[in-house]
Amino acid sequence: MALSTDAIASIRTKGIIGERYVRISQGAEEEYLTAGEEIEETESAINIEDLVSKYIFSPSNKD
């Protein structure tokens, strides 16, 4: 499978706290990566624990 030069690699999690995997999203470019080239666009993993703690301890959630 050929990857376009604007493909995006992102870290995803199966379920809420499941194992992590790399997801490759094909771009729209008609040029493709060749051997040795790298995907430039990436997205970081979402840390569920951080999101929950931000919600719990946010000022708007305090009585």
C-alpha positions in Angstrom: 0.0 0.0 0.0 1.4 3.4 -1.0 1.1 6.3 1.5 0.5 9.8 0.2 3.0 12.5 1.2 0.3 14.1 3.3 -0.6 11.0 5.3 -1.1 11.5 9.0 0.2 9.1 11.8 -1.7 9.3 15.1 -1.6 7.3 18.3 -5.0 5.9 19.3 -6.4 3.8 22.2 -8.7 0.9 21.9 -11.6 1.7 24.3 -11.2 4.0 27.3 -8.0 2.6 28.7 -7.2 -0.1 26.1 -3.9 -0.7 24.4 -2.5 1.9 22.0 -1.9 1.5 18.3 -0.7 3.7 15.4 -3.4 4.8 13.0 -2.3 6.0 9.5 -4.8 8.3 7.7 -4.3 8.5 4.0 -4.1 12.1 2.6 -5.4 13.5 -0.6 -2.1 14.2 -2.4 -1.3 12.2 -5.5 2.4 12.0 -4.7 3.5 9.1 -2.6 6.3 8.5 0.0 9.2 6.5 -1.3 11.5 4.1 0.6 13.3 5.9 3.4 10.9 8.9 3.5 9.0 9.7 6.7 5.5 10.8 7.5 5.7 14.4 8.6 2.2 15.0 10.0 1.6 13.4 13.4 -1.0 13.6 16.2 -0.2 12.9 19.9 -2.0 10.4 21.9 -4.9 11.6 24.0 -4.3 10.8 27.7 -7.7 9.9 29.2 -6.5 10.3 32.8 -5.3 13.8 32.1 -8.6 14.8 30.5 -10.6 13.3 33.5 -8.5 15.0 36.1 -8.8 18.4 34.3 -12.6 18.0 34.2 -12.8 17.0 37.9 -10.5 19.7 39.2 -11.6 22.6 36.9 -13.0 25.7 38.7 -16.4 25.4 36.9 -17.0 21.9 38.6 -16.6 23.1 42.2 -19.6 23.9 44.3 
